Amino acid sequence: MLCFQHFKGNWVEIIAHAVFPGSDFSEFNLMAIRFGTSGWRAVIADDFTFENVRLVIEAICGYLKTKDSEEGQTLIVGHDSRFMGETFTNVAAEIAAAKGFKVLKCTEPTPTPTISHAIRVNNAAGGINFTASHNPPEYQGIKFSTADGAPALPEITKQIEHRIVNKMSGHDAAGGDIKDFDPRPGYLDDLKTKVRFEVIAAAKGRYAYDALWGTGRGYLDKILRDHGLEVETIHDWRDVTFGGRSPEPGEDHLVELKTAVTLQELTLGLATDGDGDRFGVIDSNGEFITPNNLIALLTDYLCETRGDPRGVARSVATSHQVDRVANARGIKLYETPVGFKFIGELINKDEIILGGEESAGLSIRGHYPEKDGIIACLLAAEAVAARGASLTEQLAELFKRDGKLESGRIGVKLTPEVATKLKEKLAQEPTEIGGRQIEIINRTDGVKFLFANNAWMLMRPSGTEPLVRIYAESEDKKDLEELIEQGRKYLLG
C-alpha cells in the first residue's frame, strides 16, 4: 500500500503511481512539479517555492529556445491577484531576460485570456501567468501558454518536465530586457469586435458583477460602463485570501451576487474566477444558470445570430444538451478530453463556432484558444438583450424544443486507496452498474458509461484538485441523484 505521507499532498503522483504501477516514476521523486489539466499548481511554501519556480521558468525558457533559436523572442509574464504574485513575476522576468528574452511584464493582476490576447498581438513566443485559477488561496501556480495563446499541450509540458528533472536550464544570452506592459486596453478593444455592445447598450440592462477579488475587476465591469450601462461591482478590491474561500464562481460562492440581483431587480448577475477564465451567471429571477446550460444556450444563440455553419465542441464531461442543440441546428459536434487546450486546437483550426466545458470554460470562433469567462458573461448579456428574454425564459424554449437533461457531479477525496480503486475501475469492462445496462464505454478521458434513456456516468481524476470526479446526466432529476450515488458506490466498492 502506498504511504500517503510520502507524497506530501502531491496528488498527481498518487494518481500516477496507483494508475500506472510498475512504471518508472523516478522523475517524480525529485519534486512535485507536474503539469496538470491547466498548468502546475501547488501550495505556497510547500512545493510552490522560489527554488521550484526558478526551475520551472528556466525549463520553459529552455524549451522555447530549443523550439526557436531566433534572438530577441518576446515573452509575456503576468500574475493574478494571489499572494506574492508580483514577486514571482519579477523572478520569472529576470530569468527570462537573462536567457535573452524581451519580457513584457504585466503591471497589474491580469486575466489569463488577456495574456492570451497579448501573446498573439505581440507575436510572442509564449506567456507565463502566475495563477492557481479557482484553487483555494493557499495555492499558487504557473500557466504556460504557447505562441498561439493556447494552454501548452501535454507533449510540450512533458518536455518541460523532462528539462526540470534533468536540470536543463539552458544558457544565458544577450539581448534580453524587461518592459512594463499594460495589456488591458488592447484586450478590451478586441472584445468590442466580438460582442455586440450596441445591442446590449440599446436594451439598457442593469447588472451586478462579482469579481471575487480576482483579476476581472476593471475589465468586465469597465467595458459595460464604457457603453453607458449601470454596473454594481462586488468584491472590487484585492484580497489574497479571496474572503477565505476558493475564488470559484459556482452557485455556493455567489450568494452576495444573487442577493444584489434579486433585491435591485437587475438584468443579470455576472462573475468570473480568480484569473478571469471561468464564468458564473445569475439570472434576473435569482436563478444560477449552470455552465452546462449556458454553453448549450449560447451555442443556440450564436447559431441563430451569426449564421455560422461550423461545429461546436464540448469536453467529455460536459452535458449532452449541447449535442441536442447541435442536432437541432444541423452542426457538427466534437467531443474532447477534459482540458481547454483540446478545444483550443479546434478554435485554432477554425472548425467550431463555440467550445465549452462544464467547469465554466468557454471561447468562440475568432477569439483565443483559451477559456475566457469575461466574454462568456458578455455573450450572456448580449443574448438577453437581443432576444428580449431572460436566460431562464430562453432555456425554457430550448428545453421545449430539445428536451431537458439534468446534470451533476461529485468529488471523492483522492487518497492512495481511492486512486488504487480508480485504477481498477478504469481497467474493467463492466456490463452493468447498479442494475443499469451499459450500452457504450467511452475512454476519451477516464471512463464514461453510456446507458439507455440518454443517461451516462463519467469517472476521472481531476487535473486541478486532489479529487476523483464522478459526473452524470439523466433526463430525470431523481434518477440523476441515484446515478451519482451508484457511481460513488461503484468507485469505492
N, C-alpha and C positions, 0 to 999 in steps of 0.2 A: 504494500500500500504506500502511496506517495505521502510524504510528510508535508502538510500544508505550510508549516512554519518555514520549511526550507525555501519555499517560493516567495515568502515575504510579500504576499499580496500580488505577485506577478501572475495574474490570471491568464495572460496569453500563454505563458509557459505551462500552466496547469492543463489548458486545453491541448497544447501540442504534445506534451508527454503522455497524456491519457488517450488521446485520439490516435496518436501515431507511435505506439510503444515499439521499442526496439530500434527506432531510428537514431541517427547520430545527432544529438542536440547539444554537442559541445559548445556551439556558438551561443547557446542560451546562458551558459554558465558564466560568461564574462560579466554580463549585466542585463538588466531588464529593459533593453531598448529594442522593441519590436513594433513595427508599424501595423496598426490595425485597419479597421474599415475606413477611418479618416485620420490618418496621421499617427504620431506617437503621443500617448498621454500617460502621465504618472503623477504621483503625489509629490508635492513640493517638499524638498529637503529629504525625501526618502530616495526615490530613484531620479526625480527631476532635480538634478544638481548642476552646478556650473561645470563641473568636470564632464558630465554626460552631455550637457548641451553643447559644449565645445566639440566633443567627439561627433555628435550628430551634424553640426554645422560644417565641420571640416569634411565629413563624409559626403554631404550634399554638394559642397563646392568641388570636391574631388571628382564626384560623378559628373557634374556639369562640365568640368574641364576635359574629361576623357571623351565626353559626348561631342563637344565642340571646342576646338582649340583656339577659336577666334579670340583675339585680345580685346579687352575692354567690354566684356559682356556686362549687361545690366542685370541687377538683381534687386527685386523689391523685397523689403524687410519691414514687417509691422507686428502689431500685437493687439490683443483685445483689452478689456478693462480689468483683467485679473492681476493678482498680486505680483509685483516686480516685473510686469510686462516690459516697461521701458528699459530696465536694467538688462534683461535677457536680449532685448532688441539691440541695445548698444554693443553687447558682447558679440552677437552674430554679425552685426555690421562691420565691426573691427576685424573679425576673422575673414569675412568675405573680401573686404578691401585689401587685406594683406595678401590674399590669393589673386589679386588683380582685377576684382570685380568693381564696377561702378555701381555703388549701392545707392538706391533711392530709399531713404529711411522715413517711414510714415511718422508724422509729428504728433498724431493723436491716435487713440484707440480706433481701430479700423475694422469694418466688417470684412469677413472673408470674401464675399462676392466683389467687394470694392477692390480688393487686392487682385482678384482675377481680372477685372477690367483693366487695372493699371499694368499688369503684365502684358496684356495684349496691345494696348495703345502705345506702350513704350518699347515694344519689341524686346522685352526682357527674356533672359534665359530661363527665368522661373521666379517664384516668390516663396518667401518663408513667413509664416504667420504664427506668432506665439499665442496659442489659444487651446483651451480644452473644451471649447464649444459649450455644450449644455451640461457637462460634468459638474459635480459638486465643487465648491470654491477652493478646496484644498488641492485640487488638481491644476497642473499646467500642461501644456502640450505644444507640439510643433506640427503644423500642417505645411507640407511642401507641395507646391503646385508647379507644373511644368510650363513650358513656353506657350502652350495654348490656353493657359489659365485653368486647366483641369487638375483635380487631385491626381497625384502621381499614381500610376498603375502598379499592381503588385510586382511585375517584372522589373520595375525601376526601384521600388523600395527594397526589394531583395538585394539588389546591387549595393544600395546604400548600407543596408545591414551588414553585408559582407565586408564593406570597407570599414565599418565601425569595429567589427570583431577583429579584423586584421590590422587595425590602427593605420589605415592607409589615408593619411591626411593630405597627401599631395604637396607640391612645392609652392612656396610663396612666389609672387610675381609682381612686377612693376605695373604701374598704370592704374591701380585701384584708388578709389576715393569714396567719400560719403557725402551725400547731399540730403538736406531735409526736404521732405516731399509731402504735399497735401493732395491726396488722390480724390477727395470728396467732390470738388466741382466737376471734374470730368465724368465721374460716375453718375452724378445726379443729372448732368446734361444728357448722358447716354440713356437714362431711364425715360427721358422725355420723348425719345424716338420710338419707344416700345410700348408705352402705356398711353392711352387716350385721355390725357388730363383735361382736355376741353370737354369731354363727356362727363367726367367726374365733377368738374367745376360747375357745369351747367345745372347739375342736379342739386347743388348747394347742400350736400350732406354735411353732417356734423359727426366728428369722430373722437374717439379716445385712443391713445396709443400707450402701451406699456412697454417701455424699453428694457424692463427687467435689469436695470443698472448696467446694461451692456452697450455695445457699440452702435446700435441702431439709432440712438438719440442724436439728433442733429442731422439725420438722414431722412427717415420715413416721415417724421413729423414736419421737418423743414420743407420738403418738397410739396407736401399737401398745403402748408401755409403759403408757400410761394405762389400757389394757384388760387389764393383767396379763400381757402377753406378753414373752418374752425376746428382746431385740434387741441384736446387736453392731453398733455403728456404726463404719464405716471412713472414714478421711479426714475426721474430725469436727473440723476447725479451718479457719480461713480461710487460704488461700494464694492470693494474687492471680496466681500463675503456674500454678496448677492442676497442680502437680507437673511443670511444663514441657511440658504437652500440652493438647489441647483437652478441656474438660470434657463430653465426649460419652459417653453410656452405651452405647456399642457393645461388641461382644464383645471386641475387642482392647484395650479400656480397662478391662476388668473382671476381670483376672487375679487380683488380690487377693481380690475378692469370690468368684470361683469356688473359690479355694483354701479360703476360710473355710467355704463351704457344704459342700464335699466332706470336708474334714478333720473338721469338727464334726458332720457328718451332719444338716444343718439342713433345714428345710422348704422355704425359698426364700431366694434372694439377690435383693435389690431395689436399684435405683439410679435416680437422677434426674440431669439435667444441671445446668449452672450456674445457670439460673434456674427449675429445677423444672418445666419444661413438657414435658420428654421423659422417657421411661422406659427402663429396662433390667431384664431379669429372668433370673436363673439358676435353673434347676430343681434339685430335690434331688439329681439324679444328676450335676450339674455342667454340664448342657447349657444353652447360651444359647438362650432362646426368642426367635425373631426377632419384630420388631414386626408383620410381616405375619401370622404365625401367631397371635400373641396377640390381635390385633384380630379375627381370624376366630373364635378360641376364645371370647373374651368376648362377641362378638355371639351366639354359640350359647348361652352360659351365661345371658345376660340374657333372651334369648327364652324360655328354659326356666323361669327363676325369677321373672321379672317379669310374664310373660304379656302383654306389650305388643305390639299388632299393628303399631306404627309401623315405618318402614323403617330401613335402615342406609345410611350414606354412607361412601364411600371416595374418595380422590383418584385421578386418572387413573394415577398411578404405583404405586398400591397393588395388592396381589395380588388376583387374581380368585377366590382361595379364599374371600374374603368373599362374592362373588356366589353361590358354591355353597351357603354357609350360608344366605344369604337365600332361595335357591330351596328348600332343604330345609325351612326354617321358614315358608315362604309369606309372606315380607315383601318390600317393595319395595326395590330397590337404586338408590341415587343415586350418580352419578359426577360429581366436581367437578374443577376445575383444582387444581393444587398450591397450597397456602396455606390454613392452617386457617380463615382468615376466611370462606372459601366454605362450609365445613362448618358454621361458626358460624351462618351465616344459616339453615341448616336446623334447627339447635338452637333458634334464636330463634322459628322458625315452628312448633316442636313437631312436626316431621314425622319425626324419627328417634329411635330408642332409643339409638343409638351412632354416632359418626363417628370415623374414624381415618385416619391417613396412615402410609405405610411408614417415614417418617423418625421414627417413635416419638412421634406425636402422637395423643391420644385424649381424647374427652369423651363425656358421656352425657346423655340426656334429663333435664331438670330441673337440670342443672349449668350451667356458664357456656359461652358460645360461644367458648371459648379452650381450647387443649390443656392438659392437666393430667397431668403424669407421676406425681404423688402419688396421685391417685385411680385411675389405671391400675394402679399397683402394688398398691394396696389391694384392687381388684377381683380381681386375680390371686390374692391371698391368700384372698379370700372364695371364689373358685371351687374352690380346692384344699380348703379346709375344708368347704364344703358338699357337694362331690361325693365327698370321701374318696379322692381320687385325685390323683396328681401331674399337673402340666401335660403332661408327656410322655405319660403314660397317657391323658389326656383327648384329646390331639391324635391319638394312635393310633386312638382310637374315631371321632374326627371324620373322619380320612382314610379309615377303613374304610367309613364311610357315604358320604362325598362324593368320594372320590378325593383324591390329593395333587398339589399343584403346587409346583414348585421355582422360587424367585425369586432374582434377584441384580441387582446394579448395579455400574457402574464410573464413575469420574470422569476426564474428559480435561481436562488443564490448559487454561484459556482463554487464548488469545493472539489477536491480531488475525487471524492466518491461520486459526486454528480457528474463530473467530467468522464469518469470511467463508464458510468451508466449511459451517458450520451454516446460514447464511442460504440458501446454495444448496440444501442438502438439505431445508430446511423448505419451499422453493418447489416442489420436484419432486413428481411423481406416479408413482413407480416401480411396476412391476407385480411385481417380484421383488427379493429381496435374498439374496445368497449361494445362489441357486438355489431359494429358498423363494418360493412364490407368495403374493402379498399378497391377502387377501380383502377387508379393510376398512382405510381410512385414517381415523384419528380425530385431529382437530385441536383438541380441547378445550384442550390446553396443550402446546405443542411439536408434535411429530408422532408418532403412535402407529400402528404397523403391526400388524395382526392377521392371523395366519397360520392354516393348518389345524392340527388337533390341539391346539387351545387354547393355542397359543404366541403370544406377542406381544413387541414391542420398542417402547420409547419413547425419544425424544431430546428433551432440553430443557435450556436453560441453568439452572444453579442460581440461586435467588433469594437465597442467603445466602453463597455461596462462589464464588471465581473458577474455576468448573468447568463443563463441559458434562456432564450426566449421561446415561448410557445405562442404561436399565432393561430387564429382560427376564424372561420367565417361560415355563416349559415343563413338561410332565408328566415329563420325564426330566432328571436332573441333568447328564449328559454333554451332552445336547442343549442345555441351558441355557448351558453354557460355550461351546459352538460358536456359539450365537446371539449371545451378548455379543461374541465376537470378530468375528463377521460385522458386527455393529453398529459396532464400532470401525473396521473396515476401510471400511465404507460411509461413515462420517463423514469419515475422513481421506483417503479415496481420491480 
